[in-house]
Amino acid sequence: MLFRSRSLLAVLFSVCTVSAVASADLVKLDPGFFKVEGSAKPKIGPKLNFDGKGSVVGEQKGDKIVFKADLKNKLDMGERTKHAKEDFECDKHPDATLVVEKSAIKMPEDQKETSGNVDGQLTLHGVTKTVKVHYKAKRMGSDYAVRGNFSFDYTQFGIQPICRFGKTICVEPKVKVSVGGVKLRDKG
């Protein structure tokens, strides 16, 4: 009987702990980064790969976790930065956001990591579309390190096909994005 009581208490404690973590509010702690990868196909020759980077912050707003990237001021595409900001009309649409339901993310126990797939709402160029996001979350005390990746077709967000040099080199519509280093803290 004593063993059953202890077991029941342990189960109840575990359920309460998981419930507390799932309902805890998260605040932004450290910004992370994003990396963009794509390719362009010249009319003649091999495919050209390119990448870019920038910073991203995450925070909880209501029952959602919002990741926001300042494309206007923080996007770095090397030699292609000016063109990328023109093509994505960053003066009119300075930010990109990814919003996920917090309840869809399996929050890990302390010193553990979880991963999974969730639907996210990506807003880019003033247009919002659903994207499939693969995420990993690691908990260290009250801090959570979050990373994820997804891909999208930029033409589905109202961005015209990107071509340069008399349309001899065009960027392929599918772009991959990785987000990492974002740290959130349980403010509870």
PAZAPA-4460 file (N, C-alpha, C; in steps of 0.05 Angstrom, whole numbers, plus 32768, in hexadecimal, padded with zeros to 4 digits):
% residues 188
    n_x    n_y    n_z   ca_x   ca_y   ca_z    c_x    c_y    c_z   seq   type   mol
   8010   7FE8   8000   8000   8000   8000   8011   8019   8000     1      M     A
   8027   8019   8010   8039   8030   8011   8046   8034   7FF6     2      L     A
   804D   801E   7FE9   805A   8020   7FCE   8046   802D   7FBA     3      F     A
   802D   8024   7FBB   8018   8030   7FA9   8015   804D   7FAE     4      R     A
   8014   8055   7FC7   8010   8071   7FCE   8028   8082   7FC4     5      S     A
   8040   8078   7FC7   8057   8086   7FBD   8057   8088   7F9F     6      R     A
   8050   8072   7F92   804E   8071   7F75   8039   8085   7F6B     7      S     A
   8022   8085   7F78   800D   8098   7F70   8016   80B5   7F74     8      L     A
   8024   80BA   7F8A   802E   80D5   7F8F   8043   80DD   7F79     9      L     A
   8054   80CA   7F72   8068   80D0   7F5D   805A   80D6   7F43    10      A     A
   8046   80C6   7F3C   8038   80CB   7F23   802A   80E7   7F23    11      V     A
   801C   80EC   7F39   800F   8106   7F3C   8023   811D   7F3A    12      L     A
   803A   811A   7F48   804E   812F   7F47   8058   8133   7F2A    13      F     A
   805D   811D   7F1C   8066   811F   7F01   8052   812E   7EEF    14      S     A
   8038   8126   7EF2   8023   8133   7EE2   8022   8151   7EE8    15      V     A
   8023   8158   7F02   8022   8174   7F09   803A   8183   7EFF    16      C     A
   8051   8177   7EFF   806A   8184   7EF5   8067   8189   7ED7    17      T     A
   805F   8175   7EC8   805C   8178   7EAB   8047   818D   7EA5    18      V     A
   8031   818D   7EB4   801C   81A1   7EB0   8026   81BD   7EB5    19      S     A
   8036   81C0   7ECA   8041   81DA   7ED1   8053   81E5   7EBB    20      A     A
   8064   81D3   7EB0   8076   81DB   7E9B   8066   81E3   7E82    21      V     A
   8052   81D3   7E7B   8043   81D8   7E63   8033   81F2   7E65    22      A     A
   802C   81FA   7E7E   801C   8213   7E81   802D   822A   7E89    23      S     A
   8047   8226   7E8D   8059   823C   7E95   805B   8250   7E7E    24      A     A
   805F   8269   7E86   8063   827E   7E72   8081   8280   7E6D    25      D     A
   8088   8284   7E54   80A4   8286   7E4B   80AA   82A3   7E43    26      L     A
   80C1   82AD   7E4B   80C9   82C7   7E42   80E3   82C5   7E33    27      V     A
   80E8   82D8   7E22   8101   82D7   7E12   8119   82DB   7E24    28      K     A
   812E   82CD   7E1E   8146   82CE   7E2E   815D   82D6   7E1B    29      L     A
   8164   82C6   7E08   8179   82CC   7DF6   816F   82CA   7DD9    30      D     A
   8177   82DC   7DC8   816F   82D9   7DAC   817F   82C2   7DA0    31      P     A
   8175   82B8   7D8B   8183   82A3   7D7C   8189   82AC   7D60    32      G     A
   818B   829A   7D4E   8192   82A0   7D33   8180   8291   7D20    33      F     A
   817F   829A   7D07   8173   828A   7CF2   8187   8289   7CDB    34      F     A
   8185   8273   7CCC   8195   826F   7CB5   8182   8268   7C9E    35      K     A
   8186   8275   7C88   8176   8271   7C70   8188   8263   7C5B    36      V     A
   817D   824E   7C4E   818C   8241   7C39   817B   823E   7C21    37      E     A
   8187   8243   7C0A   8179   8241   7BF1   818C   823B   7BDB    38      G     A
   8181   823B   7BC3   8192   8237   7BAB   8186   8246   7B94    39      S     A
   8198   824B   7B81   8190   8258   7B68   8199   8247   7B51    40      A     A
   8189   8247   7B3C   8190   8237   7B25   8196   824A   7B0D    41      K     A
   81AF   824B   7B05   81B5   825B   7AED   81AB   824C   7AD4    42      P     A
   81A6   825B   7ABE   819D   824E   7AA6   81B3   823A   7A9C    43      K     A
   81CC   8241   7AA1   81E2   8230   7A99   81F4   822B   7AB2    44      I     A
   81FB   8213   7AB7   820D   820D   7ACD   81FF   8201   7AE5    45      G     A
   8210   81FB   7AF9   8205   81EE   7B11   81F5   8200   7B23    46      P     A
   81E5   81F3   7B34   81D5   8201   7B48   81E8   8211   7B5B    47      K     A
   81DF   8229   7B63   81EF   8239   7B76   81E1   8239   7B91    48      L     A
   81EF   8231   7BA6   81E3   8232   7BC1   81EA   824C   7BCE    49      N     A
   81D8   8255   7BDF   81DD   826E   7BEF   81D1   826B   7C0A    50      F     A
   81DA   827B   7C1C   81CE   827C   7C37   81CE   8298   7C43    51      D     A
   81BF   829B   7C58   81BE   82B4   7C66   81B9   82AF   7C83    52      G     A
   81BA   82C4   7C93   81B6   82C0   7CB0   81AC   82DA   7CBC    53      K     A
   81A3   82D7   7CD5   819A   82EE   7CE4   8193   82E6   7D00    54      G     A
   8189   82F8   7D10   8181   82F2   7D2B   8163   82EE   7D2E    55      S     A
   815B   82DF   7D42   813F   82DA   7D46   813A   82DA   7D65    56      V     A
   8123   82E4   7D6D   811C   82E3   7D89   8102   82D3   7D8C    57      V     A
   80FF   82C6   7DA2   80E6   82B6   7DA7   80DB   82BF   7DC2    58      G     A
   80C0   82BE   7DC3   80B3   82C3   7DDD   8096   82B8   7DDB    59      E     A
   808B   82B4   7DF3   8070   82AA   7DF4   805D   82C2   7DF4    60      Q     A
   8048   82C0   7DE4   8033   82D4   7DE3   8019   82C4   7DE5    61      K     A
   800C   82C6   7DFC   7FF4   82B6   7E01   7FFA   8299   7E00    62      G     A
   7FEC   8289   7DEF   7FF1   826D   7DEE   8003   8265   7DD6    63      D     A
   8011   8279   7DCC   8023   8274   7DB4   8040   827C   7DBB    64      K     A
   8052   8270   7DAC   806E   8278   7DAD   8074   8286   7D93    65      I     A
   807E   829E   7D94   8083   82AE   7D7C   80A1   82B2   7D78    66      V     A
   80AA   82AB   7D61   80C6   82B0   7D59   80C6   82C6   7D44    67      F     A
   80D6   82DB   7D49   80D6   82F2   7D37   80F2   82F8   7D2E    68      K     A
   80F5   82FD   7D14   810E   8304   7D07   810B   8320   7CFA    69      A     A
   811D   8332   7D00   811E   834C   7CF5   812E   834B   7CDB    70      D     A
   8120   8347   7CC5   812D   8344   7CAB   8138   835E   7CA1    71      L     A
   812B   8374   7CA6   8133   838E   7C9D   814F   8396   7CA8    72      K     A
   8153   8391   7CC1   816C   8399   7CCE   8181   8383   7CD3    73      N     A
   8178   836A   7CD4   8189   8355   7CDD   818F   833F   7CC8    74      K     A
   8182   8340   7CB1   8187   832C   7C9C   81A3   8331   7C90    75      L     A
   81B3   831C   7C8F   81CD   831D   7C83   81D0   8306   7C6E    76      D     A
   81D0   830E   7C55   81D3   82FB   7C3F   81ED   8300   7C31    77      M     A
   8200   830C   7C3F   821A   8312   7C32   8216   8326   7C1C    78      G     A
   8222   831F   7C05   8220   8331   7BED   8203   8334   7BE3    79      E     A
   81F2   8321   7BEB   81D6   8322   7BE2   81C2   8330   7BF4    80      R     A
   81CC   833C   7C0A   81BB   8348   7C1E   81A9   835E   7C12    81      T     A
   81B5   8370   7C03   81A5   8386   7BF7   818F   837B   7BE5    82      K     A
   8196   8368   7BD4   8182   835D   7BC1   816C   834E   7BD1    83      H     A
   8174   833E   7BE5   8161   832E   7BF5   814D   8341   7C02    84      A     A
   8157   8357   7C0E   8145   836A   7C1C   8132   8378   7C08    85      K     A
   813C   837D   7BF0   812A   8388   7BDB   8115   8374   7BD2    86      E     A
   811E   835B   7BCD   810B   8346   7BC4   80F6   833F   7BD8    87      D     A
   80FD   8340   7BF2   80EA   833A   7C07   80DC   8353   7C11    88      F     A
   80E2   8369   7C05   80D6   8383   7C0B   80D6   8388   7C2A    89      E     A
   80EF   8387   7C34   80F2   838A   7C52   80EB   83A5   7C5C    90      C     A
   80EB   83BA   7C4B   80E2   83D4   7C54   80C4   83D4   7C5B    91      D     A
   80B4   83C5   7C4B   8098   83C3   7C50   8091   83AC   7C64    92      K     A
   80A1   8397   7C64   809C   8380   7C75   80B6   8379   7C84    93      H     A
   80BC   8388   7C99   80D6   8385   7CA6   80DB   836C   7CB5    94      P     A
   80C6   835E   7CBE   80C9   8347   7CCF   80BE   832E   7CC3    95      D     A
   80C9   8317   7CCB   80BD   82FD   7CC5   80B7   82F1   7CE0    96      A     A
   80A0   82E4   7CE3   8099   82D7   7CFC   8090   82BB   7CF8    97      T     A
   8095   82AA   7D0B   808C   828F   7D0C   807E   828B   7D26    98      L     A
   8065   8283   7D25   8054   8280   7D3D   804C   8262   7D3F    99      V     A
   8051   8257   7D57   8048   823B   7D5C   8038   823A   7D76   100      V     A
   8025   8228   7D77   8016   8224   7D8F   8028   8217   7DA4   101      E     A
   8029   8223   7DBB   803A   8218   7DD0   8032   81FC   7DD8   102      K     A
   8018   81F7   7DD8   800D   81DC   7DE0   8016   81C7   7DCC   103      S     A
   801E   81CE   7DB4   8026   81BA   7DA0   8043   81B1   7DA4   104      A     A
   8052   81C0   7DB4   806E   81BA   7DBA   806F   81A9   7DD3   105      I     A
   807C   8193   7DD2   8080   8182   7DE9   8097   818E   7DF9   106      K     A
   8091   819B   7E0F   80A5   81A8   7E20   80B4   8192   7E30   107      M     A
   80CF   8193   7E2F   80DF   817E   7E3C   80E0   8182   7E5A   108      P     A
   80E6   816C   7E68   80EC   816D   7E84   8109   8178   7E87   109      E     A
   8110   8180   7E9F   812A   818B   7EA4   8141   8178   7E9B   110      D     A
   8154   8184   7E8E   816C   8175   7E83   8165   8161   7E6D   111      Q     A
   814E   8165   7E60   8145   8153   7E4B   8140   8163   7E32   112      K     A
   813D   8155   7E1B   8138   8162   7E02   8120   8153   7DF5   113      E     A
   810F   8163   7DE8   80F9   8158   7DD9   80FB   8162   7DBC   114      T     A
   80ED   8154   7DAA   80EC   815D   7D8E   80D1   8154   7D83   115      S     A
   80CA   8161   7D6D   80B1   815A   7D60   80AC   816C   7D48   116      G     A
   8094   8169   7D3D   808C   8179   7D26   8072   8187   7D2D   117      N     A
   8071   81A0   7D26   8059   81B1   7D2C   8053   81C2   7D14   118      V     A
   803B   81CB   7D12   8033   81DF   7CFE   803A   81FA   7D09   119      D     A
   8046   820B   7CF9   804C   8226   7D01   803F   8239   7CEC   120      G     A
   803A   8251   7CF5   8030   8266   7CE3   8046   8279   7CDD   121      Q     A
   8050   8277   7CC4   8066   8289   7CBB   805A   82A1   7CAD   122      L     A
   8062   82B9   7CB7   805A   82D2   7CAA   8073   82DE   7C9E   123      T     A
   8071   82E1   7C84   8088   82EC   7C74   807C   82FE   7C5E   124      L     A
   8087   8315   7C5B   807D   8327   7C45   8060   832D   7C49   125      H     A
   8057   832E   7C62   803B   8335   7C68   8027   831E   7C63   126      G     A
   8030   8306   7C5D   801F   82F0   7C57   8024   82DA   7C6C   127      V     A
   800F   82CD   7C76   8012   82B8   7C8A   800A   829D   7C7D   128      T     A
   801B   8289   7C80   8016   826E   7C77   801F   825A   7C8B   129      K     A
   8013   8242   7C8B   801B   822D   7C9D   8034   821F   7C92   130      T     A
   8047   821A   7CA3   805F   820B   7C9C   8063   81F4   7CB1   131      V     A
   806E   81DE   7CA9   8075   81C8   7CBB   8090   81CD   7CC7   132      K     A
   8091   81CE   7CE2   80AA   81D4   7CF0   80B3   81BB   7D00   133      V     A
   80CC   81B4   7CFD   80D8   819F   7D0E   80E7   81AE   7D23   134      H     A
   80E1   81A8   7D3D   80EE   81B7   7D53   80FC   81A4   7D66   135      Y     A
   810F   81B0   7D75   811B   81A3   7D8C   811B   81B7   7DA2   136      K     A
   8115   81AE   7DBA   8115   81BF   7DD2   8124   81B1   7DE8   137      A     A
   8136   81BF   7DF5   8146   81B4   7E0B   8141   81C6   7E24   138      K     A
   813D   81B9   7E3A   8139   81C8   7E53   8151   81C5   7E65   139      R     A
   8159   81DC   7E70   816F   81DD   7E84   8165   81EF   7E9B   140      M     A
   815A   81E2   7EAF   814E   81F1   7EC5   8135   81FF   7EBB   141      G     A
   8134   821A   7EBE   811D   8229   7EB5   8121   8234   7E98   142      S     A
   8137   822D   7E8B   813D   8237   7E70   8138   8221   7E5C   143      D     A
   812F   822A   7E45   812A   8218   7E2E   813A   8222   7E16   144      Y     A
   8149   8210   7E09   8156   8216   7DF0   8146   820A   7DDA   145      A     A
   813E   821A   7DC6   812C   8211   7DB1   813A   8214   7D96   146      V     A
   8136   8200   7D85   8140   8202   7D69   812C   81F4   7D57   147      R     A
   812D   81FA   7D3E   811A   81ED   7D2B   8122   81F3   7D0F   148      G     A
   8114   81E6   7CFD   8119   81EB   7CE0   80FF   81E6   7CD1   149      N     A
   80FD   81F4   7CBA   80E6   81F2   7CA8   80EE   81FC   7C8D   150      F     A
   80DD   81F7   7C79   80E2   8202   7C5E   80C8   820E   7C54   151      S     A
   80CB   821F   7C40   80B4   822B   7C34   80BA   8234   7C18   152      F     A
   80A6   823A   7C09   80A8   8244   7BEE   80A2   8262   7BEF   153      D     A
   80B7   8272   7BEB   80B4   828F   7BEE   809F   829B   7BDB   154      Y     A
   8099   828F   7BC5   8086   829A   7BB2   8069   8298   7BBD   155      T     A
   8065   8286   7BD1   804B   8283   7BDE   8045   8299   7BF1   156      Q     A
   8059   82AB   7BF6   8056   82C1   7C08   8054   82DC   7BFA   157      F     A
   804D   82DB   7BE0   804A   82F4   7BD1   8064   8300   7BC7   158      G     A
   8079   82F1   7BC8   8093   82FB   7BBF   8097   82F1   7BA2   159      I     A
   809D   8303   7B91   80A1   82FC   7B75   80BA   82EA   7B71   160      Q     A
   80BA   82D8   7B5D   80D1   82C8   7B59   80EA   82DA   7B56   161      P     A
   80FF   82D2   7B64   8117   82E2   7B66   812B   82DA   7B50   162      I     A
   8130   82EC   7B3D   8142   82E7   7B27   8155   82FF   7B24   163      C     A
   816D   82F9   7B1C   8181   830E   7B19   8190   830A   7AFE   164      R     A
   819F   831E   7AF6   81AF   831D   7ADE   819F   8316   7AC6   165      F     A
   818A   8326   7AC1   8179   8321   7AAA   816B   8307   7AAA   166      G     A
   8163   82FE   7AC2   8155   82E5   7AC7   8166   82CC   7ABF   167      K     A
   8180   82CF   7ABF   8191   82B8   7ABA   8197   82A8   7AD3   168      T     A
   8192   82B3   7AEA   8195   82A5   7B04   817C   82AA   7B14   169      I     A
   816D   8295   7B1B   8155   8298   7B2B   8156   8287   7B44   170      C     A
   814E   8293   7B5A   814E   8285   7B74   8137   8271   7B74   171      V     A
   813D   8259   7B7B   8127   8245   7B7D   8115   824C   7B94   172      E     A
   80FA   8248   7B90   80E7   8251   7BA4   80EA   8244   7BC0   173      P     A
   80F3   822B   7BC2   80F4   821E   7BDC   810D   8227   7BEB   174      K     A
   8108   8230   7C04   811D   823A   7C15   811B   822B   7C30   175      V     A
   8133   8224   7C3B   8134   8216   7C55   813C   822A   7C6A   176      K     A
   8130   8228   7C82   8137   823A   7C98   813D   8229   7CB1   177      V     A
   8152   822F   7CBE   8159   8223   7CD8   815A   8239   7CED   178      S     A
   814F   8233   7D04   814F   8246   7D1A   815C   8238   7D32   179      V     A
   816E   8246   7D40   817B   8239   7D57   8184   824E   7D6B   180      G     A
   818C   8245   7D82   8197   8256   7D96   8183   8267   7DA5   181      G     A
   8169   8264   7D9F   8155   8274   7DAD   8152   8269   7DCA   182      V     A
   8154   827B   7DDE   8150   8272   7DF9   8139   8280   7E06   183      K     A
   8128   8271   7E13   8110   827B   7E21   8112   8272   7E3E   184      L     A
   8106   8281   7E4F   8107   827B   7E6C   80EA   8279   7E77   185      R     A
   80E6   8265   7E87   80CD   8263   7E95   80CC   8278   7EAB   186      D     A
   80B9   828B   7EA8   80B8   82A1   7EBB   80A9   829A   7ED5   187      K     A
   80A0   8281   7ED7   8091   8278   7EEE   80A1   8272   7F06   188      G     A
***
